[in-house]
Amino acid sequence: MNSIFNRLDEIEETVMDELKDFQRATVERIDYLYRHGQNRILVSDEVGLGKTLVARGTIAKFAKLRRDEGDNLVKVVYICSNATIAEQNLDKLRIVNELRPENTHSSRLSMQHLNIFNQENDQNVLNRYIQLIPLTPETSFKVSNSQGTMNERALMLAILRRLPTFRQWQKQLDEIFRFGVHYWEGSKNYYENQVNLCNEKSDGEYLKYMTKEVTKQLSEIRFGEKSLLLSLKDLCRKIKKEGLVKREAKPFIVRLRIMFADISLNKLEPDLIIMDEFQRFKYLLSSDRNSEMDRLVNKFFNSEDMRILMLSATPYKMYSTLDEIDEDQIDAHYSEFFNVMEFLNVCKRERIKFKEIWNNYSIELKEFDNNKDSFILAKTKAENAMFKSICRTERITESE
């Protein structure tokens, strides 16, 4: 591991040399803020100025930061709106050629346990030190009404069928997970093989961990009047006697997806979260406090040590016209702006302080003609308050 630590200086220098001056300045600013206590940062550069390259530079700098802080494992979670975007950008985020991100087909939260164990036991030492894990929030946190993909179901089946308690219910479990899915055998066989390979790579630790966690949660989760474990066994008995009624399988699959997402979150423990074009999934910033999604989101972001890098050229609505302000006088621009700023400023005291500074600036802006010096002072304070958590580069337009 010492050789990897020593190599990080060389890697960081190479990555930074590939950046343009303004990109390098942004990365240096992000590194400074991370090292001085600001854990959530927004990069709001204009479209086409290379925010993904800034994120790549940040990963290289962050690996050194975690080394300096004594961490021997760096987990970088890359969140984007869909697997196609993840496929396009993950290669750009690699700080060295041999650093391989996980397959984007396993980018759902419920499947991350497999990705994490694979990377933790990779033969490439650099891959073990810096884990780059893709995640798609639409299909990871919004699980309440969805039965998941064929791959997701195949991986859940591959784990459940290995539990001693389901040894006699192999055929029935298969019927539950395959219903309504075409070309099931190929996906099922693929994840059977992936689970075996991961378990071999980890010297048996993968299945040992998953067996313990899955058995524990199955017994603790309530499903109707019984535990999820007993209810699932009852369904298997019914299928054996009467066959499967398709509508009966759906609620079990939905609940199992949530359970496996929980297990993955327990293992994930990210050090750095990169949220690319986060305006497409703003619900992560302020979700319904009573929803299952909110519980998963809070669990995901609930770490004092974790850093977040948000990327978006349009992080909030730039302005609202008089026609857009509704009859209740609610300004969407103003609300979105403060939602973003409250997420960036985790500390309640900092949130209150920022609101006071911004309100003073708003008042001075309205009274601009009365006292320009007072306005300039309020404007400078507002800019400084935003500069603590936001970086933005704009193109310079030249005109004759």
C-alpha positions in Angstrom: 0.0 0.0 0.0 2.9 2.4 0.6 3.9 2.2 -3.1 0.3 3.3 -4.0 0.5 6.2 -1.5 3.8 7.3 -3.0 2.4 7.0 -6.5 -0.6 9.3 -5.7 1.7 12.4 -6.0 2.7 11.4 -9.5 -0.9 10.6 -10.5 -2.2 13.9 -9.1 0.5 15.8 -11.0 -0.3 14.1 -14.2 -4.0 14.6 -13.9 -3.6 18.3 -13.0 -1.2 18.9 -16.0 -4.0 17.8 -18.3 -6.4 20.4 -17.1 -6.8 23.9 -18.5 -5.8 26.8 -16.1 -9.4 27.6 -15.0 -10.2 23.9 -14.4 -7.0 23.6 -12.4 -7.9 26.7 -10.3 -11.3 25.2 -9.6 -9.8 21.9 -8.4 -7.4 23.7 -6.2 -10.2 25.7 -4.7 -12.2 22.5 -4.0 -9.2 20.8 -2.4 -8.7 23.9 -0.2 -12.4 24.0 0.9 -12.4 20.2 1.7 -9.2 20.6 3.8 -10.8 23.5 5.7 -14.0 22.0 6.8 -16.5 22.7 3.9 -17.7 19.2 3.0 -20.3 20.1 0.3 -19.3 22.0 -2.8 -21.2 23.0 -5.9 -19.3 23.5 -9.3 -21.7 25.6 -11.5 -19.5 26.2 -14.5 -21.2 27.0 -17.8 -22.1 24.2 -20.1 -19.1 22.9 -22.1 -16.4 24.0 -19.7 -15.5 20.5 -18.6 -17.1 19.9 -15.2 -16.4 16.2 -15.5 -12.7 16.9 -15.9 -12.9 19.1 -12.8 -14.4 16.1 -11.0 -11.5 13.9 -12.3 -9.0 16.3 -10.9 -10.9 16.4 -7.6 -10.7 12.6 -7.3 -6.9 12.8 -7.8 -6.6 15.5 -5.2 -9.1 13.8 -2.9 -7.1 10.5 -2.9 -4.2 12.4 -1.5 -6.3 14.2 1.0 -7.7 10.9 2.3 -4.1 9.5 2.4 -3.1 12.5 4.5 -6.1 11.9 6.8 -5.0 8.2 7.3 -7.7 6.5 5.2 -6.5 3.3 3.4 -9.6 3.0 1.3 -11.3 5.7 -0.8 -14.8 5.1 -2.0 -16.1 7.5 -4.7 -19.7 7.2 -5.6 -20.7 8.8 -9.0 -24.4 9.7 -9.2 -26.0 10.5 -12.5 -29.5 10.3 -13.9 -29.1 7.1 -16.0 -26.8 4.3 -16.9 -26.1 5.7 -20.3 -24.6 8.9 -18.9 -22.6 6.8 -16.4 -21.2 4.7 -19.2 -20.1 7.9 -21.0 -18.5 9.6 -18.0 -16.9 6.9 -15.9 -14.0 6.5 -18.2 -13.3 10.3 -18.0 -13.3 10.0 -14.2 -10.6 7.4 -14.1 -7.4 9.0 -12.8 -5.2 6.2 -14.2 -5.8 3.6 -17.0 -5.8 0.6 -14.7 -8.5 2.0 -12.4 -11.6 0.3 -13.6 -15.1 1.4 -12.5 -17.7 -1.2 -12.0 -20.2 -2.2 -14.7 -23.0 0.3 -15.1 -25.5 -2.5 -15.5 -25.1 -2.9 -11.7 -25.6 0.8 -10.9 -28.7 0.2 -8.8 -28.3 0.6 -5.0 -29.7 -2.8 -4.3 -26.8 -4.4 -6.3 -23.9 -2.4 -4.9 -22.9 -5.1 -2.3 -21.5 -7.1 -5.3 -19.6 -4.2 -6.7 -18.1 -3.3 -3.3 -16.8 -6.8 -2.5 -15.4 -7.1 -6.0 -13.4 -3.9 -5.7 -12.3 -4.6 -2.2 -10.7 -7.9 -3.4 -9.4 -6.7 -6.7 -5.9 -7.9 -7.6 -5.0 -4.4 -8.6 -4.0 -2.6 -5.5 -4.9 0.8 -6.9 -8.5 -0.5 -7.5 -8.7 -1.6 -3.9 -7.5 1.8 -2.7 -9.8 4.0 -4.9 -13.2 2.5 -5.6 -15.3 4.2 -8.3 -18.9 3.1 -7.9 -21.8 4.3 -10.2 -25.3 4.9 -8.9 -28.5 6.0 -10.5 -30.9 7.6 -8.0 -34.1 7.1 -10.0 -33.7 3.4 -9.9 -31.9 3.2 -6.5 -33.9 5.3 -4.1 -37.4 5.3 -5.8 -38.1 1.6 -5.2 -41.5 1.8 -3.5 -43.5 0.9 -6.6 -41.0 -0.9 -8.9 -40.2 -4.5 -9.2 -36.7 -3.8 -10.6 -34.8 -5.0 -13.6 -34.1 -8.6 -14.6 -30.5 -8.2 -13.5 -31.6 -6.9 -10.1 -33.9 -9.8 -9.5 -31.4 -12.3 -10.7 -28.8 -11.1 -8.2 -31.3 -11.1 -5.3 -32.3 -14.7 -6.3 -28.6 -15.7 -6.4 -28.2 -14.6 -2.8 -31.5 -15.9 -1.4 -31.3 -19.4 -2.9 -28.0 -19.9 -1.0 -29.6 -19.3 2.4 -30.0 -22.6 4.3 -33.6 -21.6 5.2 -34.6 -21.6 1.5 -32.8 -24.8 0.5 -36.1 -26.6 -0.1 -37.8 -23.7 -1.9 -35.4 -23.2 -4.9 -38.0 -23.8 -7.6 -40.6 -21.5 -5.9 -38.1 -18.7 -5.4 -37.2 -18.9 -9.1 -40.9 -18.6 -10.0 -41.3 -15.5 -7.8 -38.3 -13.6 -9.3 -38.8 -14.6 -13.0 -42.4 -13.7 -13.4 -43.1 -11.3 -16.3 -39.4 -11.4 -17.4 -38.2 -12.6 -20.8 -34.8 -14.3 -21.4 -34.6 -15.0 -17.6 -32.2 -18.0 -17.8 -29.3 -15.9 -19.2 -29.4 -13.3 -16.5 -30.0 -15.8 -13.8 -26.9 -17.9 -14.9 -24.8 -14.7 -15.3 -25.4 -13.6 -11.7 -25.0 -17.1 -10.3 -21.6 -17.0 -11.8 -20.8 -13.5 -10.6 -21.7 -14.4 -7.0 -19.5 -17.5 -7.2 -16.6 -15.5 -8.6 -16.9 -12.7 -6.0 -17.1 -15.2 -3.2 -14.0 -17.0 -4.4 -12.2 -13.7 -4.8 -13.0 -12.7 -1.3 -12.2 -16.2 0.2 -15.8 -16.8 1.2 -16.3 -13.4 2.9 -18.9 -12.2 0.4 -21.5 -14.9 1.0 -20.6 -15.0 4.7 -21.4 -11.3 5.0 -24.5 -11.4 2.8 -25.9 -14.5 4.5 -25.7 -12.9 7.9 -27.1 -9.5 6.8 -30.0 -11.0 4.7 -31.0 -13.5 7.3 -31.0 -10.7 10.0 -33.1 -8.3 7.9 -35.5 -11.0 6.7 -36.3 -11.8 10.3 -36.6 -8.2 11.5 -38.7 -6.7 8.7 -42.4 -6.9 9.2 -44.5 -8.0 6.2 -48.1 -8.0 7.1 -48.6 -9.8 10.4 -45.4 -11.8 10.1 -41.7 -11.3 9.4 -40.7 -11.0 5.8 -38.9 -14.4 6.2 -42.0 -16.3 7.3 -44.2 -14.5 4.8 -41.9 -15.4 1.9 -41.8 -19.0 3.1 -45.7 -19.0 3.2 -45.7 -17.8 -0.4 -43.3 -20.5 -1.4 -45.6 -23.2 0.2 -48.6 -21.7 -1.6 -46.8 -21.8 -5.0 -45.9 -25.4 -4.4 -49.5 -26.3 -3.8 -51.5 -23.9 -6.1 -49.0 -22.2 -8.4 -48.1 -18.5 -8.5 -50.6 -15.7 -8.8 -48.5 -12.9 -10.4 -49.9 -10.1 -8.3 -48.7 -11.9 -5.1 -45.1 -11.7 -6.2 -44.9 -7.9 -6.7 -45.0 -6.7 -3.1 -42.4 -9.2 -2.1 -40.0 -8.1 -4.8 -40.5 -4.5 -4.0 -39.8 -5.1 -0.3 -36.7 -7.2 -1.0 -35.3 -4.5 -3.3 -35.6 -2.0 -0.4 -33.9 -4.6 1.9 -31.0 -5.2 -0.4 -30.6 -1.4 -0.9 -30.3 -1.1 2.9 -27.7 -3.8 3.0 -25.7 -2.1 0.3 -25.9 1.3 2.1 -24.5 -0.4 5.2 -21.5 -1.5 3.2 -21.1 1.5 0.9 -19.8 4.2 3.3 -18.7 6.6 0.6 -15.9 9.1 1.2 -16.8 11.3 -1.8 -20.1 11.6 -3.7 -20.1 13.2 -7.1 -23.6 14.3 -8.1 -23.5 15.0 -11.9 -26.3 17.3 -13.2 -28.0 17.0 -9.9 -30.8 19.3 -11.0 -32.3 16.2 -12.6 -32.8 14.6 -9.2 -33.3 17.5 -6.8 -35.6 15.4 -4.7 -32.5 14.0 -3.0 -31.9 17.4 -1.5 -35.4 17.7 0.2 -37.5 14.5 0.0 -40.7 13.6 1.8 -39.9 13.0 5.5 -42.3 10.1 5.8 -41.3 8.1 2.7 -39.1 5.0 2.3 -37.0 7.0 -0.2 -36.3 9.7 2.3 -35.1 7.1 4.8 -32.7 5.7 2.3 -31.5 9.2 1.2 -30.9 10.3 4.8 -29.0 7.1 5.5 -26.9 7.7 2.4 -26.0 11.3 3.2 -25.7 10.8 7.0 -21.9 11.0 7.5 -19.9 13.8 9.0 -16.7 12.7 7.3 -18.2 12.4 3.7 -17.6 15.0 1.1 -20.0 15.9 -1.7 -19.2 17.5 -5.1 -22.3 18.7 -7.0 -22.0 19.5 -10.7 -24.6 21.6 -12.5 -24.6 24.6 -14.9 -28.2 25.3 -13.8 -28.4 24.3 -10.1 -31.6 26.3 -9.5 -34.1 28.4 -11.5 -32.3 31.6 -12.4 -35.3 33.9 -11.9 -39.2 33.9 -11.8 -41.4 36.2 -13.8 -44.4 37.8 -12.3 -46.6 35.4 -14.2 -44.7 32.4 -12.8 -45.2 33.5 -9.2 -48.4 31.7 -8.1 -51.3 33.3 -6.3 -49.8 32.4 -2.9 -46.8 34.5 -3.8 -44.4 31.5 -3.9 -41.3 32.2 -5.9 -39.9 29.0 -7.3 -36.5 30.6 -8.0 -36.1 31.8 -4.5 -37.2 28.4 -3.0 -34.9 26.4 -5.2 -32.0 28.7 -4.5 -32.3 28.3 -0.7 -32.9 24.5 -1.0 -29.5 24.2 -2.7 -27.8 26.6 -0.2 -29.3 24.8 2.8 -28.0 21.5 1.4 -24.5 22.9 1.0 -24.5 24.4 4.5 -25.1 21.4 6.7 -24.8 23.3 10.0 -28.0 25.0 11.1 -26.0 28.0 12.4 -24.4 28.5 8.9 -27.9 28.3 7.3 -29.3 31.0 9.5 -26.2 33.2 8.9 -26.4 32.8 5.1 -30.1 33.7 5.1 -29.4 36.9 7.2 -26.6 37.9 4.8 -28.8 37.3 1.7 -31.8 39.1 3.2 -29.6 42.1 3.9 -28.3 42.0 0.4 -31.9 41.9 -1.0 -32.9 44.9 1.1 -29.8 46.9 0.0 -30.5 45.9 -3.7 -34.0 47.4 -3.4 -32.6 50.6 -1.9 -29.6 50.9 -4.2 -30.0 54.5 -5.0 -30.1 55.6 -1.4 -26.7 54.2 -0.2 -24.4 52.7 -2.8 -21.6 52.1 -0.2 -23.9 50.1 2.0 -25.0 48.1 -1.1 -21.4 47.3 -2.1 -20.7 46.0 1.4 -23.8 43.8 1.5 -23.0 42.5 -2.0 -19.4 41.6 -1.0 -20.7 39.7 2.1 -23.2 37.8 0.0 -20.5 36.9 -2.6 -18.1 35.8 0.1 -20.8 33.6 1.7 -21.5 31.9 -1.6 -17.8 31.5 -2.4 -17.4 29.2 0.7 -19.3 26.5 -1.1 -19.8 27.4 -4.8 -17.3 27.6 -7.7 -18.4 29.0 -11.1 -16.6 29.8 -14.3 -18.2 31.7 -17.1 -17.1 32.4 -20.7 -15.9 35.9 -21.4 -17.8 37.5 -24.3 -15.8 40.0 -26.3 -17.4 42.7 -28.3 -16.0 45.6 -30.3 
